Amino acid sequence: MPVLRFLALGDSYTIGERVSAKNRWPNQLAKLLEAEGTQTEVTIIARTGWTVDELWEGIQANPPEGTYDLVTLLIGVNDQYRGYSAEWYREKFRFMLTQAISYAGGHPDKVIVLSIPDWGFTPFAAQRGDTEPISQMIDEFNAVNLEETKSVGAHYVDVTIISRMALDDFDLITGDRLHPSGKMYAMWADKILPVAREILR
């Protein structure tokens, strides 16, 4: 049976800060694909706290090998957290998206970009009292990555909507009151699955 090579690029949301490896959304997506008969090999290049630039540094330190059948990209929350502008992010994201496409053998239709989750809808942000500005900036950053994704013909999955459920269901976040739990990541994987199926056709 051929093996699907899956490369997931990102930050804490991809490496799954505070959750076990099996509960990371890339691993949960792989399990869903395997349940449908697609053996999947997952490679994750991600670290908590990474900006777009730091993701690129991490990639250069440990370059992906060969061509991947599926590449995902979720990056930008730490750029927003550090106060960078949406236009600054655009330039960095555009470059990283180009790299993601190259790892998919130059095929943008094998790349999935995930929207940045809204950490403004967490108890951590609520305690700080600055939830509205956070959400506004997340929306600005997501407008950028959506536009850039559409411009190259890659796929886009909005997980921000799911992230905004965290204030109503604390089971969707981990004990740090900030990062998604395995339960939320399962919801992301379910939403990504139909797009992954389309890519595998």
Disulfide bonds with the S-S distance in Angstrom:
none
